[in-house]
Amino acid sequence: MSDSKMDEIKGRAKEAVGSVTDDDEMKREGRNDQRAADLKKGVERAGDRAKDAIDKIRDR
């Protein structure tokens, strides 16, 4: 499982615990973890696209 997926799961869990316990700080941490996971996914996709572009150039 990728780091971004783990961060997403961790964030969802924190947000859920924060909701159940009425802990605004925990909910906020959970949302931030989920945002970090989204950013990591974006970086991973950008890296994959760059690698694909490099491979296409090399194959010419």
Beta strands, then each sheet from edge to edge (+ up, - down):
end
